[in-house]
């Protein structure tokens, strides 16, 4: 003991002052800070809670952002976890169609509603409450990430598993608050992060500030983030259900999920009877296999795409067959990032265990024996798809939205970046020509046919505004 410092004085555990202090601390929930490694699992919803995602939307066009909000509304009604869900919303909730939550869940305010809302005549007007469930943070992404972190770590700090649902413009997530997301991983946060209005061409009317083509790359650098880029509502349903299991079920994991969702409306298909759920969760599944008669020497291709890009690939599949007599298969890649992680894990195991049976990356196993080159397209930079190049057997090329965007129609933007259906078709012909499977002259013929060098000539069906 330092002879120049007085010793600490402790009057003893039975002293009146000490007893008072300990009683107050117990009433406040115990010592702080406190971290628990294990928290009780939650009773999670059964498959019926995801029916809204499985049945599709028929002919009604619905963006994946809206599809997710529909699922969120149903999950918030669940008797076991509904009250534990905390939507965290920076900016304007109506952008994401979340105003439907106002009347029931209400916006949290410690003092209740202290003003007369300007939208009070609307059915879905602002409703603030001392017991509100929504954290409506205003234009404050840093504060929103802090709220996400506090809610997502409450299982450990307060022994109360809570489920944060943080939804934001995808451009303003990992780019603007990436360090906050890294800190969230460091604090073993669990929950869902939703990059809405994702992609470089779906929210085009507001210019470059919202054209996100790289957040999936930034997310890939964070070991705690499980990132998905789903195309359809039924994929979202399976991803969310599995995420809840991994984060809040038995043997829970210290991860959190990042889903990129879009604002472009299109008909959401019904879940196929024999959907490959394992493929959806691990990163890729076959959504349209060629049914045309195929001979052994007939050119064939594998079209891989994610998010809104799956629709471009499906259209390209039709163009290749109708215009050029070429068959192809279409894969929905729900996660380029997870496919890469799996490949890295496989490579590590094989390196360190040379005498064991060598493992095969999931993407390799899915494409093994499949005929033709792989053309990979998305609404993201090519580097997103290029993550899996090492594990793709055979020829591979990516199409992406590299470079600056611009304010224009969706169709013109996609033609500018050469990622639309016609561009995928021409790229497929080019790959087949290099392999000597089609006449090289077909490539120029196709470029002229689709007027590929003129963005204004893009398919009128894809030239609507930002939606």
C-alpha positions as CSV (number, residue, x, y, z in Angstrom):
1,X,0.0,0.0,0.0
2,X,1.3,3.5,-0.9
3,X,2.2,5.1,2.5
4,X,1.2,8.5,1.1
5,X,-2.4,7.6,0.3
6,X,-5.0,7.0,2.9
7,X,-6.6,3.5,2.9
8,X,-10.1,3.1,1.6
9,X,-12.7,2.8,4.3
10,X,-15.4,0.2,4.2
11,X,-17.8,0.2,7.1
12,X,-18.8,-3.4,6.5
13,X,-21.6,-5.1,4.6
14,X,-24.1,-4.7,7.5
15,X,-23.6,-1.0,7.8
16,X,-26.8,1.0,7.2
17,X,-25.3,3.0,4.3
18,X,-23.9,-0.1,2.5
19,X,-27.2,-1.9,2.9
20,X,-29.1,1.1,1.5
21,X,-26.8,1.3,-1.5
22,X,-27.1,-2.4,-2.3
23,X,-30.9,-2.4,-2.0
24,X,-31.1,0.5,-4.4
25,X,-28.8,-1.3,-6.9
26,X,-30.9,-4.4,-6.7
27,X,-34.0,-2.4,-7.5
28,X,-32.3,-0.9,-10.5
29,X,-31.6,-4.4,-11.9
30,X,-28.2,-5.2,-10.5
31,X,-24.6,-4.1,-11.1
32,X,-23.8,-2.1,-14.2
33,X,-22.3,-2.8,-16.6
34,X,-22.8,-6.5,-16.6
35,X,-22.5,-8.9,-19.5
36,X,-24.0,-12.4,-19.8
37,X,-22.6,-14.9,-22.2
38,X,-25.9,-16.8,-22.3
39,X,-29.4,-15.6,-22.3
40,X,-32.6,-17.5,-22.3
41,X,-33.9,-18.6,-25.8
42,X,-37.2,-17.1,-27.0
43,X,-40.2,-19.0,-28.1
44,X,-40.1,-18.3,-31.8
45,X,-43.0,-18.1,-34.3
46,X,-43.9,-21.2,-36.3
47,X,-44.0,-21.4,-40.0
48,X,-47.5,-20.1,-40.2
49,X,-46.3,-16.6,-39.3
50,X,-44.4,-16.5,-42.6
51,X,-47.4,-17.5,-44.8
52,X,-47.7,-13.9,-46.1
53,X,-44.3,-14.3,-47.6
54,X,-44.8,-17.8,-49.1
55,X,-48.1,-17.1,-50.9
56,X,-46.7,-14.3,-53.0
57,X,-48.7,-11.3,-54.3
58,X,-50.3,-12.7,-57.5
59,X,-50.4,-9.9,-60.1
60,X,-49.9,-7.1,-57.5
61,X,-46.5,-5.5,-57.8
62,X,-44.8,-5.2,-54.4
63,X,-41.3,-4.1,-53.6
64,X,-39.2,-6.3,-51.3
65,X,-39.1,-3.4,-48.8
66,X,-42.9,-3.5,-48.6
67,X,-42.9,-7.3,-48.5
68,X,-40.6,-7.2,-45.4
69,X,-42.9,-4.6,-43.7
70,X,-45.8,-6.9,-44.2
71,X,-43.9,-9.7,-42.5
72,X,-42.8,-7.3,-39.7
73,X,-46.4,-6.4,-39.0
74,X,-47.3,-10.1,-38.6
75,X,-44.3,-10.8,-36.4
76,X,-45.2,-7.9,-34.1
77,X,-48.5,-9.5,-33.4
78,X,-46.9,-12.7,-32.2
79,X,-47.7,-13.3,-28.5
80,X,-44.2,-14.5,-27.6
81,X,-41.8,-12.1,-29.5
82,X,-44.1,-9.3,-30.7
83,X,-43.5,-7.0,-27.8
84,X,-39.7,-7.6,-28.0
85,X,-39.4,-6.3,-31.5
86,X,-38.1,-2.7,-31.6
87,X,-38.3,-1.0,-35.0
88,X,-35.5,1.7,-35.3
89,X,-36.2,4.2,-38.0
90,X,-34.1,7.2,-39.0
91,X,-35.4,9.7,-41.5
92,X,-39.1,9.2,-42.6
93,X,-41.0,6.0,-41.8
94,X,-43.4,6.6,-44.6
95,X,-40.6,6.1,-47.1
96,X,-40.6,2.5,-46.1
97,X,-44.4,2.1,-45.8
98,X,-44.0,1.8,-42.0
99,X,-46.7,4.4,-41.2
100,X,-49.1,1.5,-40.9
101,X,-47.4,0.7,-37.5
102,X,-48.1,4.1,-36.0
103,X,-51.7,3.5,-34.8
104,X,-50.9,0.3,-32.9
105,X,-47.2,0.2,-32.1
106,X,-46.9,3.9,-31.7
107,X,-43.7,6.0,-31.6
108,X,-41.9,6.0,-28.2
109,X,-41.6,9.4,-26.4
110,X,-40.8,9.6,-22.7
111,X,-43.3,12.5,-22.4
112,X,-46.0,11.2,-24.7
113,X,-47.3,13.3,-27.6
114,X,-46.7,17.0,-26.9
115,X,-47.8,18.5,-30.2
116,X,-50.6,18.5,-32.7
117,X,-49.4,16.5,-35.6
118,X,-49.6,18.0,-39.1
119,X,-50.9,14.7,-40.5
120,X,-53.6,14.3,-37.8
121,X,-56.4,14.1,-40.5
122,X,-54.8,10.9,-41.9
123,X,-55.8,7.5,-40.7
124,X,-52.1,6.6,-40.3
125,X,-51.0,9.8,-38.5
126,X,-48.2,10.2,-36.1
127,X,-49.0,8.7,-32.7
128,X,-46.4,9.1,-29.9
129,X,-46.7,7.4,-26.5
130,X,-44.8,6.8,-23.3
131,X,-45.3,3.1,-24.1
132,X,-44.5,3.3,-27.8
133,X,-42.6,0.5,-29.5
134,X,-41.1,2.4,-32.4
135,X,-37.9,4.4,-32.1
136,X,-38.3,7.1,-34.7
137,X,-34.9,8.8,-34.5
138,X,-35.2,11.6,-37.1
139,X,-32.3,12.1,-39.5
140,X,-29.7,10.7,-37.1
141,X,-28.0,7.6,-38.3
142,X,-25.4,7.6,-35.6
143,X,-28.0,7.8,-32.9
144,X,-30.0,5.1,-34.6
145,X,-27.0,2.7,-34.7
146,X,-26.5,3.5,-31.0
147,X,-30.1,2.5,-30.4
148,X,-29.7,-0.6,-32.5
149,X,-26.6,-1.5,-30.4
150,X,-28.4,-0.9,-27.1
151,X,-31.4,-3.0,-28.0
152,X,-29.4,-5.7,-29.7
153,X,-27.1,-6.2,-26.6
154,X,-29.9,-6.1,-24.0
155,X,-29.9,-9.9,-23.9
156,X,-26.5,-9.6,-22.3
157,X,-26.6,-6.3,-20.3
158,X,-30.2,-6.7,-18.9
159,X,-30.9,-10.4,-19.5
160,X,-33.8,-9.3,-21.7
161,X,-33.5,-10.5,-25.3
162,X,-34.9,-7.8,-27.6
163,X,-35.0,-7.8,-31.4
164,X,-34.0,-4.5,-33.0
165,X,-35.1,-4.0,-36.6
166,X,-33.1,-1.1,-37.9
167,X,-34.2,0.1,-41.4
168,X,-32.6,2.9,-43.4
169,X,-31.7,4.0,-46.8
170,X,-29.0,1.5,-47.7
171,X,-26.6,4.2,-48.9
172,X,-26.6,5.7,-45.3
173,X,-25.8,2.5,-43.4
174,X,-22.4,0.8,-43.7
175,X,-21.0,3.8,-45.6
176,X,-22.0,6.5,-43.2
177,X,-21.9,4.6,-39.8
178,X,-19.7,1.6,-40.6
179,X,-17.6,2.2,-37.4
180,X,-20.8,2.0,-35.3
181,X,-21.7,-1.3,-37.0
182,X,-18.2,-2.6,-36.2
183,X,-18.6,-1.6,-32.6
184,X,-22.0,-3.3,-32.6
185,X,-20.3,-6.5,-33.7
186,X,-17.6,-6.0,-31.0
187,X,-20.4,-5.8,-28.4
188,X,-21.9,-9.0,-29.7
189,X,-25.2,-7.3,-30.8
190,X,-28.0,-9.4,-32.3
191,X,-30.8,-8.2,-34.6
192,X,-31.7,-7.2,-38.1
193,X,-30.3,-4.3,-40.2
194,X,-32.3,-3.5,-43.3
195,X,-30.7,-1.6,-46.2
196,X,-33.9,-0.3,-47.9
197,X,-34.0,1.3,-51.3
198,X,-30.9,-0.7,-52.1
199,X,-29.0,-1.0,-55.3
200,X,-27.5,1.6,-57.7
201,X,-30.5,1.9,-60.0
202,X,-33.7,1.4,-58.0
203,X,-34.0,4.8,-56.4
204,X,-32.9,6.8,-59.3
205,X,-35.0,9.9,-59.1
206,X,-33.0,11.3,-56.1
207,X,-29.7,11.1,-57.8
208,X,-26.3,9.8,-56.7
209,X,-26.9,10.4,-53.0
210,X,-29.2,7.3,-52.8
211,X,-27.6,5.1,-55.4
212,X,-25.9,2.4,-53.3
213,X,-23.8,0.0,-55.2
214,X,-21.3,-1.0,-52.6
215,X,-22.7,-1.5,-49.1
216,X,-22.6,-5.3,-49.5
217,X,-18.8,-4.9,-50.0
218,X,-18.5,-2.8,-46.8
219,X,-20.7,-5.3,-44.9
220,X,-18.4,-8.2,-46.1
221,X,-15.6,-6.7,-44.0
222,X,-17.5,-7.1,-40.8
223,X,-17.2,-10.6,-39.3
224,X,-20.4,-10.3,-37.3
225,X,-22.6,-9.5,-40.3
226,X,-24.6,-12.1,-42.1
227,X,-25.5,-10.3,-45.4
228,X,-28.3,-11.2,-47.8
229,X,-29.5,-9.7,-51.1
230,X,-32.9,-11.5,-51.6
231,X,-35.0,-11.1,-54.7
232,X,-38.4,-12.4,-53.5
233,X,-40.6,-12.3,-50.5
234,X,-40.5,-16.0,-49.8
235,X,-36.7,-15.8,-49.7
236,X,-36.9,-13.0,-47.1
237,X,-39.3,-15.2,-45.0
238,X,-36.9,-18.1,-44.8
239,X,-33.9,-15.8,-44.1
240,X,-35.7,-13.9,-41.3
241,X,-37.0,-17.2,-39.7
242,X,-33.5,-18.7,-39.8
243,X,-32.0,-15.4,-38.4
244,X,-34.3,-15.5,-35.5
245,X,-33.4,-19.1,-34.8
246,X,-29.6,-18.4,-35.0
247,X,-29.8,-15.3,-32.8
248,X,-32.6,-16.0,-30.4
249,X,-33.1,-19.8,-30.3
250,X,-31.2,-22.5,-28.6
251,X,-27.4,-22.3,-29.0
252,X,-27.7,-18.7,-30.1
253,X,-24.9,-17.0,-32.0
254,X,-23.3,-13.6,-31.8
255,X,-24.2,-12.4,-35.3
256,X,-26.6,-9.9,-36.8
257,X,-28.2,-9.9,-40.2
258,X,-28.0,-7.3,-43.0
259,X,-30.7,-7.6,-45.6
260,X,-30.7,-5.4,-48.7
261,X,-34.3,-4.7,-49.9
262,X,-35.5,-2.6,-52.8
263,X,-38.2,-0.1,-53.7
264,X,-38.9,-1.3,-57.2
265,X,-42.4,-3.0,-57.3
266,X,-42.9,-6.3,-59.1
267,X,-45.1,-9.3,-58.7
268,X,-43.8,-11.5,-55.8
269,X,-44.0,-15.1,-56.9
270,X,-45.5,-17.8,-54.7
271,X,-42.9,-20.1,-53.1
272,X,-42.2,-23.1,-55.3
273,X,-43.5,-26.4,-54.0
274,X,-40.0,-27.8,-53.8
275,X,-38.1,-24.7,-52.9
276,X,-34.4,-25.3,-52.0
277,X,-34.5,-23.8,-48.5
278,X,-30.9,-24.9,-47.8
279,X,-29.8,-23.1,-51.0
280,X,-31.7,-19.9,-50.0
281,X,-30.0,-19.8,-46.6
282,X,-26.5,-20.8,-47.8
283,X,-26.5,-18.3,-50.7
284,X,-27.9,-19.6,-54.0
285,X,-30.7,-21.6,-55.4
286,X,-32.1,-22.5,-58.8
287,X,-35.2,-20.5,-59.7
288,X,-35.6,-21.3,-63.4
289,X,-34.1,-24.4,-65.0
290,X,-34.3,-24.5,-68.8
291,X,-37.2,-26.8,-69.9
292,X,-36.3,-26.5,-73.6
293,X,-35.0,-29.6,-75.4
294,X,-31.2,-29.5,-75.2
295,X,-28.8,-31.6,-77.2
296,X,-25.2,-32.4,-76.0
297,X,-23.7,-29.8,-78.4
298,X,-26.2,-27.1,-77.9
299,X,-24.9,-23.9,-76.3
300,X,-26.1,-23.4,-72.7
301,X,-25.3,-20.9,-70.0
302,X,-25.7,-20.3,-66.2
303,X,-27.2,-16.9,-65.3
304,X,-26.6,-15.9,-61.7
305,X,-28.2,-12.7,-60.2
306,X,-29.3,-11.2,-56.9
307,X,-32.0,-8.8,-55.7
308,X,-33.8,-7.0,-58.5
309,X,-31.2,-8.4,-60.9
310,X,-32.9,-11.8,-60.8
311,X,-35.8,-10.3,-62.9
312,X,-33.2,-9.2,-65.5
313,X,-31.8,-12.7,-65.6
314,X,-35.2,-14.3,-66.0
315,X,-36.0,-11.9,-68.9
316,X,-32.6,-12.6,-70.4
317,X,-33.3,-16.4,-70.2
318,X,-36.4,-15.7,-72.4
319,X,-34.5,-13.5,-74.9
320,X,-31.7,-16.1,-75.3
321,X,-34.1,-18.8,-76.1
322,X,-36.5,-16.8,-78.3
323,X,-34.1,-14.7,-80.2
324,X,-31.0,-17.0,-80.4
325,X,-32.1,-20.5,-79.6
326,X,-29.8,-20.7,-76.5
327,X,-30.9,-22.4,-73.3
328,X,-29.9,-21.2,-69.8
329,X,-30.6,-21.7,-66.1
330,X,-31.3,-18.9,-63.7
331,X,-30.0,-18.8,-60.1
332,X,-31.1,-16.5,-57.4
333,X,-28.0,-15.6,-55.3
334,X,-29.3,-14.6,-52.0
335,X,-25.8,-14.0,-50.6
336,X,-22.6,-13.5,-52.5
337,X,-21.0,-12.7,-49.2
338,X,-22.0,-16.0,-47.5
339,X,-20.9,-18.0,-50.6
340,X,-17.5,-16.4,-50.3
341,X,-17.2,-17.0,-46.6
342,X,-18.1,-20.7,-47.1
343,X,-15.4,-20.9,-49.8
344,X,-12.8,-19.4,-47.5
345,X,-13.8,-21.8,-44.7
346,X,-13.5,-24.7,-47.1
347,X,-10.1,-23.6,-48.3
348,X,-8.8,-23.2,-44.7
349,X,-10.0,-26.7,-43.7
350,X,-8.4,-28.3,-46.8
351,X,-5.1,-26.5,-46.2
352,X,-4.9,-27.6,-42.6
353,X,-6.2,-31.1,-43.1
354,X,-4.5,-32.5,-46.2
355,X,-5.0,-36.1,-45.2
356,X,-8.7,-35.6,-44.6
357,X,-11.4,-35.9,-47.2
358,X,-11.3,-32.5,-49.0
359,X,-14.3,-30.3,-48.7
360,X,-16.1,-28.5,-51.6
361,X,-17.4,-25.0,-51.5
362,X,-21.1,-24.7,-51.8
363,X,-21.1,-22.6,-55.0
364,X,-18.8,-25.2,-56.5
365,X,-21.1,-28.1,-55.6
366,X,-24.1,-26.3,-57.0
367,X,-22.5,-25.5,-60.4
368,X,-20.5,-28.7,-60.7
369,X,-21.6,-30.6,-63.8
370,X,-23.7,-27.6,-65.0
371,X,-23.1,-26.8,-68.6
372,X,-21.9,-23.4,-70.0
373,X,-20.3,-20.3,-68.7
374,X,-21.5,-18.3,-65.7
375,X,-22.7,-14.8,-66.1
376,X,-23.3,-13.0,-62.8
377,X,-25.3,-9.8,-62.6
378,X,-26.5,-7.5,-59.9
379,X,-27.4,-3.9,-59.0
380,X,-24.1,-3.7,-57.2
381,X,-20.5,-3.2,-58.2
382,X,-18.9,-6.2,-60.0
383,X,-16.6,-6.7,-57.0
384,X,-19.7,-8.1,-55.1
385,X,-20.1,-10.9,-57.6
386,X,-16.3,-11.3,-58.1
387,X,-16.1,-12.5,-54.5
388,X,-17.0,-16.0,-55.6
389,X,-15.0,-16.2,-58.8
390,X,-12.3,-18.4,-57.2
391,X,-14.8,-21.2,-56.5
392,X,-16.8,-21.1,-59.8
393,X,-15.9,-24.0,-62.0
394,X,-15.4,-23.0,-65.6
395,X,-15.7,-19.6,-67.3
396,X,-17.1,-16.7,-65.2
397,X,-17.8,-13.0,-65.9
398,X,-19.7,-10.4,-63.9
399,X,-21.9,-7.5,-64.8
400,X,-22.3,-4.7,-62.3
401,X,-22.9,-1.0,-61.6
402,X,-19.4,0.3,-61.3
403,X,-18.7,4.0,-61.6
404,X,-20.9,7.1,-61.1
405,X,-24.6,6.8,-61.6
406,X,-27.0,9.5,-62.6
407,X,-30.5,10.7,-62.3
408,X,-32.5,8.9,-64.9
409,X,-35.1,6.2,-65.4
410,X,-34.4,2.7,-64.2
411,X,-34.2,1.4,-67.7
412,X,-31.8,4.0,-68.9
413,X,-29.5,3.6,-65.9
414,X,-29.4,-0.2,-66.3
415,X,-28.6,0.2,-70.0
416,X,-25.9,2.7,-69.0
417,X,-24.3,0.2,-66.7
418,X,-25.0,-2.7,-69.1
419,X,-26.8,-4.9,-66.5
420,X,-30.3,-5.1,-68.0
421,X,-31.7,-8.2,-69.6
422,X,-30.5,-7.3,-73.1
423,X,-27.0,-6.7,-71.7
424,X,-27.0,-10.0,-70.0
425,X,-28.1,-11.6,-73.3
426,X,-25.3,-10.0,-75.2
427,X,-22.7,-10.9,-72.6
428,X,-23.8,-14.5,-72.7
429,X,-23.4,-14.5,-76.5
430,X,-20.0,-13.0,-76.1
431,X,-18.9,-15.7,-73.6
432,X,-20.2,-18.4,-75.9
433,X,-18.5,-16.9,-78.9
434,X,-15.2,-16.9,-77.0
435,X,-15.7,-20.6,-76.3
436,X,-16.3,-21.2,-80.0
437,X,-19.9,-22.3,-79.4
438,X,-21.6,-19.6,-81.4
439,X,-20.6,-17.4,-84.4
440,X,-18.8,-14.4,-83.2
441,X,-20.8,-12.2,-85.6
442,X,-23.9,-12.9,-83.4
443,X,-22.5,-10.6,-80.8
444,X,-22.6,-7.5,-83.0
445,X,-25.9,-8.5,-84.4
446,X,-27.3,-8.6,-80.9
447,X,-25.8,-5.3,-80.0
448,X,-27.5,-3.7,-83.0
449,X,-30.8,-5.6,-82.4
450,X,-31.1,-4.3,-78.8
451,X,-29.5,-0.9,-79.6
452,X,-27.2,-1.5,-76.6
453,X,-25.1,1.6,-77.0
454,X,-28.1,3.9,-76.6
455,X,-29.4,4.2,-73.0
456,X,-32.5,6.0,-74.2
457,X,-33.5,3.0,-76.2
458,X,-33.8,0.7,-73.1
459,X,-36.9,-1.4,-72.8
460,X,-39.9,0.9,-72.0
461,X,-41.1,-1.7,-69.6
462,X,-38.1,-0.9,-67.4
463,X,-38.1,2.9,-67.7
464,X,-40.5,3.9,-64.9
465,X,-39.4,6.4,-62.3
466,X,-38.2,5.7,-58.8
467,X,-41.5,4.4,-57.5
